Amino acid sequence: MAFRKAVKGTVLIGGGAIATIFGLSQFSQYRNKHGNLVYVQAAEPANVPMNNHLPAREDQLLALQNTSEFDVLIVGGGATGCGCALDAVTRGLKTALVERDDFSSGTSSRSTKLIHGGVRYLQKAIMKLDFEQYKMVKEALHERANLLEIAPHLSSPLPIMLPVYKWWQLPYYWVGIKLYDLVAGSQCLKSSYVLSKSRALELFPMLQKDRLVGAIVYYDGQHNDARMNLAIALTAARYGAATANYTEVVHLLKKTDPKSGKERVCGAHCRDVLTGQEFDVKAKCVINATGPFTDSVRKMDDQEVANICQPSAGVHIVMPGYYSPDNMGLLDPATSDGRVIFFLPWEKMTVAGTTDTPTDITPHPIPKEEDINFILNEVRNYLSCDVEVRRGDVLAAWSGIRPLVTDPNSKDTQSISRNHIVTVSDSGLVTIAGGKWTTYRSMAQDTIDAAVQAHNLMAGPSKTVGLLLQGAKDWSPTLYIRLVQDYGLESEVAQHLASTYGDKAFEVAKIAKVTGMRWPIVGKRLVSEFPYIEAEVIYGVKEYARTVVDMISRRTRLAFLNVQAADEALPRIVDIMGKELNWSEQRKKEELAAAKKFLYYEMGYKAKSEQLTDSSEISLVPSDIERYKKRFHMFDKENKGFITILDVQRVLESVSIQIDENTLHDILNEVDLNKNGQVELDEFLQLMSAIQKGYVSGSRLAVLMKTAEENLHQRVVIPVDRSGGGL
């Protein structure tokens, strides 16, 4: 049996290699003639003028209420829903979109951050001779090129390394990756290539080098998913679509068609979630683009309809940037249970994921500890033993729900196709389901095509291929330099603003307050280690942000990068948003509590904080216990068995270290497990044990006490007989 498999594999590899070499020779000739730049043939320009002024949310709500009838009403503000709105409005259709939460609040902000064709789908297409999978990859590669062109400030190509640890895998993977290039054709970002072991380690020094044979590098795209989703929504709004977040569909409106006598969907009864106001939105066509909640909207139309969506949970974790090179990702093509995991640099951090497990549908998915540990274990398999992969280095974790289309012959979610489907119910409700982030535009085009046909709408072909999104028109890679020179922003902040807002970065810079320092002149940061500034909170309100969660998770990405930093920024964000939106003190408290709850459950703060609990075991050797007891008693001079802020302040003052009382309170509170205002010896030993096991990292109290101890030892007076005498 093993021999047969080996022979079969050799034939597959050999045959594939011959076919590929021939194809690549043609492909190479084509690339030599046409150059190396990815190019997308733009559609005819939209006839609808683009408004330079973004309408306020209040104006959008009035438009929803006062328009007698829209051509299309889209339910759902994720990538696909906003893509539908942009496609429809640029065809000249009177367009409305409502979203019960915030734009991109669901799956569209919780992706792997890749714009890709799907290497594993191409593998399935070849192995199973599945033409549908091939078409999906071909389509996705075209859309990848389009996204990189229409939003260059939010996206860029990313090289991804596939390490090879068995010699026979090298030609096997090489053939597959070269076919990926070949299918992309003229839209191939850059040609893939093979690396020797030494060169692979040079580019990815933290890689596991034992048994490493070599590596293959290929290119895909990467983007800031929530900001990309928002750019699509804002672009649609500027073209005239009435878009409103926090607007929930209570039920669908129906009327009887006088010709057929059948009931037809003719709009939706909506509710402003923030004010409770209810109103009707009339439309010739209603489009259901609600992702994982597809079936709930379909059941508003017909209670008896069968479910078409099978949700799957994908968990990602964020780790410090030093876990990966600045500009090189990693693909693990075959994990211990057969799933694919990516390990990618993103926003100067490292994103690892994703898992793929069946789940219940919920608007607030929570990352599970077993999924976090699964990803960490897989990461350990690929990184050098010199790199200690610690649970405490997980800075944030989140779960997203993939809206996979159910295949009745499938037994697990891994074999479910990512193809999208468009259906039209008997009453005219148009539903778009399935698909993936990268293909949002083509999904939207197919959906509006179906809507135009089913409802006899007067519209031409799609105009969205090559249509620039907000921020792209006057963006350039050097735009940030003008921000530094014209406004006196820090270079890191200027680069962040340029890559987040594109040519709209100047609008943010204009409202940035003067710092009063020599440098930077403007732009006070929300937290010291991230380039987000206070002016972005004010600008975020203009971009329809209405809650603190909107600000920390989607207008900025702080919650996705570091939950503790996001938690630290909350009070200031609440103050700024409160002033902009006229919040009462009660509303401020509610917003702060809601944001903390969001961080605790949905962004992994709970899982992180539970690494140190009252029941944590102390697994230290006797010598370590004695060493840590001595350190503790340097602060606990009276042998009380606990230390307080006063104890810490006294020692710090003796070694000339100054920390304000509020910060000290926060530092001790991280370790104060029973929350009695003091840190007991057992709590301190639990902390040091958790640090040794890698469950906790970056403990400010542990570092502070160690630093103070070292400074005290250096200050010990040297006796005269040891000093060599003298006066």
N, C-alpha and C positions, 0 to 999 in steps of 0.2 A: 504493500500500500504506500509506504513512504517513497519507494522507488518510483511508483507511478506518478505520485504527486510531484516529485522532483523533475521527472521527464516532462510532465504537463507544464510545470512552471517554466522550464527551459524553453519549451516550444512557444509558450505565450510571450516570454521575454524576447526570444530571438525573432519571432514573427513580428511582434510589436516594434522591435528595434529597426527591422528592415523597412517596415512601413513608415516609421517615424523619420528615419534618415532621409527617405525619399521626399516625404512631406516637408521636412525641415530645409532641404535643399531648395525647394520651390519657395518656401517661406523666407529663407535667407535672401534669395534673389529679389523677392518683393520688397523686403525691408531695405535692401541696398538701394533700390530705385526710389522708394518713397520716403526714406529717412526714418528716424527713430521716434518722432513725436507722435503721441496718441492724438487722433483727430476725430471729432464727431461732426457729421454733416448736420447742421442745424436745420430745424424745420422753418417754414415761412414765419416771419415775425408776427406776433400777436397784433390784431387790429385794435385791441383795447389799450388805451393810454395808461401808463403807470403813474400813480399819484406819489409825489415826493413826500407828502405828509401822511403819516400813519394815523388812521382814525382812532380815537379813544375807544375804550371798551364800552363806555356809556353810549357813544354814538352807534356802535355796532349793534347794541341791544335795541336801540330805537329803530334801526334799519330792519332788524328781524321782526319787530312788532308792527311797523308801519307799512311794510311792503305788502301789497295786495296778494301777490303770488310770485314765488321764485320758480325758476325752471328746475333747479335741483336743490335739495336740502340734504346735506351729508351729515350723518351721525357718526362722530368719532374723530378725534383730533390727533391721532397718531400719524406716522409717516404716510400711510396709505390714504387715510382720510384727507389730510392736508394736500397730498398729491392730487387727489380727485378734485378738491376745491380749486387748485391752481390750474389743472387741466381744463376744467369746466369754464372758469371765468375767462381764461385766455382764448377760448373758442367763442366768446361773446355771450355765454349763457348767464342769466341772472342767478347768482350762486350764493348759497348760505351754508354755514357749517356750525354745528354745535358740539361741544365736548363737556361732559359732566364734571370732569376734573380739570387738569391743566393740559395744555398741548404737550404731547410726549411724556405724559405722566405714567404711562404703562410700559409695555414691552419696548417701545421705540427708544426709550432712554436707558434701557438695561441690556443692551446688546454687547457683543464682543468687540465692538468699535471697528469692525472690518467692513470694507466694501469689496466683496469678493465674488468670484464666479462659482466657487465651491469645488475644490480639488477632489473631495471625497465623493461628490455627486458624479463627477466625470469618471472616477474609478468604477462606480456602480453602473454607469452607462455602458462602459466598455465590457466589464465582467458579465453583465446580465443582458448585453445587447439591447439596452433600454433607450430607444430613440427619444422618448419624452424627457428623460433625465438629461440627455445630450442637449436637447433644445433649450432646457432650462439653464444649463451652464452657458450656452452660447448667448442667450438673452442676457444673463447676469453679467457676462463679460462686457457686452455692449453698454449696459447700464452703469457698470463700474467706470468705464471711460467717460460716460456722460456726466456722472456725479463729480468726477475729478475736474472736469472742465467748467461746470456751471457753479461750483462753489470751491474754488482753489484755496480760499482762505481757511476753509473748514476741513479740507481733505488733502491727502498727499499719498504718493506711493510709499510702500513699506517693504523692504526685503525681509523674507521669512526663511529661516534656516530649518532644514529637515536633517537632523543628524542621523548618520547611518552606522549601525554597530555590527552588521553582518555583511560580508563581502558580496553575497548574492543579491542583497537588497539594493546595492548601488545601481546596477543596470535596470532593475525593476522600477525603482522610484524615478530614475532618470527618464525612462521612457514615458512614465505617467506625467511628469512635470513638463516635459517637452511637448507632449500632446496638449497640455493645458495652454502653453504658449501658442501652439498651432491653431487651436480652436479660437483663441483671441484674435488671431490674424493681425491686421493692421493696427488693432487696438491693444496689442501686447504692450504692457508698460515698459518692461525691459526684459531682455532674454535671460532665462535661468542659466545657472552655471554650476559646475561641480567644484568642490573644494577638497584639497588634501587635508589630512588630519591636522597638520601644523597650521595651515592657513585658517581652518575652521576655529581652532583654539585661539588664534590671534584675533579674530573678529568677535569671538564669543568666549572670552577667557574663563568664565565661570562654568563652562560646559564640562560634563563628566568625560574624562579623557580615557579611562580604562576601556579597552575593547573598541574604542572609536576607530572606524575605518576611514571615514571622510564625511562629507556633507554635501547637500544640494541646496542651493538658494534660489528661490523664485520670488516674484513680486505680486503683491496685491495692494489694495488701497486701504487707508485708515481714515477715520473721521471722528469728529465730535458729534455723536449721534443726536443728543437732545438739542444741541444748538442747530444742527442741520435740519431737524424736524421743525424747529421754531422758525428758521429762515424760510422754509417752504410755506409755513402758515402766514408769516408776515408779508412775504412776496404776494401771496394770494390776496391778502387784505389790501395791499397797495394797488393791486389791479382791480379792486372793487368788490371782492367777495365779503359778505357780511359774516365775519367769524367771531365767535364768542366762546371763551372757556367758561368753566363753572356754570354751564347751562345744560340742564339734564332733560332728557326726553322722558316725560311721565307716561305718555301713551301715544300711539299713532292715530292720526285722523283718517277717517274713511268717508267716502261718499259713493252713492250708487250710480254706476254708468248708465245713462238713459238708453244707450244703444244695446248693450249686452245684458243689462239688468244685474251685473255683478258688482260687488263692492270693490272699490279701488282705493289704495292708499293715496291721500292727497295732502299730507303734511304731518305735523307732530304738535302735540300739546307739551310745552316746555316750561321749565321752572328755573329761575335764576337762583342757584344754590346759595349765593351770598346774601340775597335780600329776601328770598322766598316768593318773589313776584312770579305769577304764572301767566302765560300767554300762548296763543296759537301761532304757528309758523306754517303758512300755506305753501305748497309746492306741487308742481306737475309730477315730479319724481322724487322719491326718497331713497337715498343710498345708505346702506348699512355697512360701515367700515369700522367696526368696533373690536377687531382683533379677537382676543379670547372670549369676548362677550357677544360674539356674533349670534350665537343661538338664543340668547336672552332677547335680543331685538327681533329675531325671526319669530319667536313665540308671541311677541306683541302683535304680530301680524296673524299668526295661526298657531294656536295652542297645541295642535296635534302634530306639528311638523317634527320630523326626526332630526336629531343633532347631527351636524356635519363637522364639528370641531372637536378634536381631542387634544387637550392642553398638555404641554410638557414643560417642566421647570428646568431652567438653566441657571446655575449659580456661578457667579464670578467672585474673585477676591482681588484686592489691590494690595500690593506690597511695595516696599521702598524701591526707588529707581535703581539702586545699586545691584539689584537682582538680575538686571538685563542690560545689555549695551544700549546706548542712547538711540541707535537707529538700526536695530536688528531684532526681529521677532524669532520665535521658535515654535515649531509644530511637532507635537507628539502624535504620530499617525495611528498608533495602536497602544492604548493604555491597557492597564491590567484587566479591564472589563470590556475592551473593544471600542471605547469611546475616543473621540478625537479631542485633544486639549491644545489650546494656544497659550503662549507665554509671550506677551507683547509689551513693548514700551508704549506708554500713553500718558500725555500731560506730565512728563518727567517722573512718572511712577511706573509700576509694572502691573499689568492686568493678566490674571491667569484664569482660565476657564474654557469650556463650560461643561457642566453636567447635563444629563438628559434623562429625566425621570418623570413618569406620569404624576400628575398633580391635580388638586381641585382648583377650580377657578375662584380667584379672590382678587379684589382690587389692591390688597396689601400683602403680596407674597413675602415670606420671611426666609432668609437663608438658613439652612440647617447645619448644625455642627458637623454631622457626618459628611456632608457634601464639601464643607470647607476642608476637613481633614483628608478627604479623598484627593482633592486638588493638590494639597500640600505634599501628600505622599508621592503623587505622580511627578511633581516638580523636583522632589528629592532624587528621583530616579535619573533625572537628566542633568542635575547640577553636580559640580565637583564636591567631593567630601570635605574640601576646604571651606565650602560655603555652608554654614549651619542654617538650615531652613527652619525658622522658629514660628510657632503658632502666634507668638506675641508680635510678629512682624506683619500680621494681617491688619492693615490700617482701615479697611472697609470691606464689606461683603454685601452682595445683593442677589436677589433672585428675580428673574424675568420669566414670564409665561409665554411660550411659543404657541401661536394659534395654528397648530398643524391640522391639515385636512385629513380626516379619518379615512384610512384604507381598510375596508371590511375584512380583507385577507391578511391584515398585519397583526402580529402578536405583540409587538413592542413599538415604542415610539421611534427607535432608531431607523426602522425601515419605512417609516411614513414619508411620502414624498413631500418636498417643500414647494411643489407646483401650486399655483393659485387657481381658484375657480371663481367664475362669476355666474350667479344664478338670478333669475327673475321669477318671483312668485306669481301665482294666479292673480293676486291683487295689485301686482306691479312693483312690489318692493324689490329693489336691486341689492344684492348682497355680494360683496367681495370678501373672500376668505382664503387663508393659507398664504403662500408666498414667503418672501423674506425682505429684510430691509433694503438690500441692494436693488431689488427690482420694483421698488415702490412706484416709480414713474410709469413703467410699462403696465403694472397692475392698474394704476389709475387710468391710463389710456384705454385699456380694455374695458374698464368699468364704465367710463363715460361713453365709449362707443356703444356698449350694450344699452345704456340709458337712453341715448339718442334714438337708437333703433326701436326700443320697446315703447317709448313714449312720444315718438314722432317729433322730437325737438329739432329746432332749426339751428344747426351748428355744423361747422366744417370739420376738417381733420384736426388732430392734436397738434399743438404748437410748442410743446414743452421740451422737445429734444434740442439741446443747446441753449435753452432759455436760462439766462443768468439769474441766480438767486440773490436776495438782498445781501449787499456787502461785497459782491464779486466785481461789479462794473469797473471801479477804479482801483481795485486792490493790486498790489504788486509785492513781491518778496521783500522789497526795501522800504515799504510804506512806514514801518515802525520807526525808521530813522527820522522821518519828518516829525513823528510824534515826540521823539526825544528832543529834537532841535527846537521845535516850535512851542512845546508846552513844558519842557523840563521834567518829563517823566523818566523814571528809572528804565533802563534798557529792557530788563526782564518784564516789567509791567507793560511797556510799549509793545513788545513782541506778543504778549498775551492778548492785548486789546486788538491788535491787528489781525491775529489769527482767530479771534472770536467774533469780532464785529465787521471785519473787512474794512471797506471804505467808510463805514459808519463809526469807526473808532474815534474819529475827530469829534463826533457829537458827544461821546462819553468824556473825552479829554476836556472839552469846553466846560463841562459842569463839575470837573474835579476841583476840589478846594485847595487853596495854597496851604502848604505844610508849615511854613514859617522857618524851615530849615534851609541851609545852603543848598542841599541836594537830597532828595529830589525836590523840585520847586512845587509841584502839585502831585496829588495822588497818594492819599493816605491808605495804607493796606488795612484790610479787615483782620487778617492774621499775618504774622511776620513771615512765615515760611512759604506763603502762596502769593501770587501776583494779583489777586483780586483786590480791587480798591472800592472805597465807599461810594464813589460816583456811579459804579455799576448797579448799586441797589436802586438809586434814583432812576437810572435809565431802564432798569428791569421793570419798574412800575409802568413806564411808557410802553414796554413790550408785553403788557398784559399780565405781569406777575401780580398776584393778589394775596398770596400767603407767603410766610417765611420759608415754607418747604419749597415753593416754586423757586425761591431765590437761591437756596443752598444746594438744590439738586439739579435744576435745569437752566436757570439764567447764568449761574455759576455752576461749577461741578464739584464744589467743595465737599459735599456730603459723600460723593462717590470716590473721593481721593483720600480723605482722612476724617473719620467721624469725630475724633477728639478736637481737631482744628475747627470743624464745623460747629461743634458744640460751644467752643470758645467764642466764635464769632456771633452767636445768636443774639446776645443782648444788644449789640450795636446795630445789627440788622433790624431787629424789632423797633428800635428807636427811630431809625431812618424811615422805614416803611410806615411806621405809625404817624410820623409827621407828614409824609406824602399822601397818605390815604385817610388822614383824620381819625385814627383809631382812638377809642377810649382806653383808659387804663385797664379795664376789664378785658377788652379785646386784645390788648398787648399780652396780658397774662395767658389768655387762651392760645394765642399764636405761639408763644414761647413753649407752652406745655405740649402743643401739637407737634412742634418741630422736634422737641426732645423725644417724644414718643416715636416719631418717624425714624430718627437716628437710632434709637434703642432697638427697635424691632426690625425695620426694613433695611437698614444700612449696616447691620452687624454689630452695633455697639453692645447689645445684650450678650451676644456670643463672645465678644472680646472681654467684657467685664467679668463674665462668669469663669474666666480662667483663674481668677483669684477670688475664692469664696471662703466663708467660715469653715467649710468642711474640707478645704484644700489640705492635702497631706504634706507633712514636713519630711522630706526625704533628703536629709543632709547628713554627711558623715560627722562624727563627733568633733573632729578638728575644725570643720567649717562652723558648726554650732557655736563652739567656743569663740571663734574669731568674730562671728556676727554678734554674739552676746557682748563682747568687749566694745564693739563699735556702738551698740545700742546704749550701753552704760556710760559712754562718753557724753551722751545727751541726757540720760536719766541719772543725774548726779545723786539724787536723793534715794535711789533704788525703789522708786514707787512701783515699778513694773510696767510703766507706760510713759510715753512722752507726749507733750502738748506743743502748741505753737510757741509758747514762752520758752520752753526748753530748747527748741530748735533755734529760735531767735538769739538766745544767749550764746550758743556755740558759734553761730554764724558771725555775730558781732566780734567775737574774740579772734576770728581769722579774717576780719574785714570783708565779709561777704554780706551784701545788702539785698534783701528781697522784701517787697511790701507784704503787709499782713494778709491781704486778700489772696495773693498768689500762694502764700504759705498755707492758708486754709484749704485752697484747692489741692495743693500737693499732698497734704496729710489726708484729705478726704478720699483720695484715690486708694489709699491703703486702709483707711478706717472702715473695716468690714461691718462692724456692728453699729456704726454711725453714732458713737457716744462722745465724739469730739476729741478723742485721744487714740494713739496707736499703742497697743499692748505689745509685749515682747513676742507673743505667739503670732500676732499679725505680721510683725516684722520678719520673723523666721519663715512664715508662709510665703511672704513676698520674695525673700531671697531664694527659697526653694523653687518657686515658680519661675524665677529668672534663670536659675541654673538649668531647669528642664526646658526652657525656651517657650513656656506658656505666656510669659509676660516680658515685654521689652520696653526700653525707654522709660523706666520708672524714674520720675524726677526725684522722689524721696531717696531711692537707693543711690543714685548718682550724687545727690547733694550730701548725704551722710558720708559716702566714701571720700568725696573731695574734702569735706571738712576734716575728716580723720587724717588724711594725708597732709593737709596744711598744718594741723596741730603737731604732728610728728616733726615737721620741718622747723617748727618754732621752739622745739625743746632747747633750753639753754645748754651750751657746751661747757663742761667744767674747765676750770683754769688749767689743771694738770694735763687736759687733753688738747688745750688750745695753744700750747707752746709758751705759756707765761705771758709776760708783758703787763703793762699797766691797765 
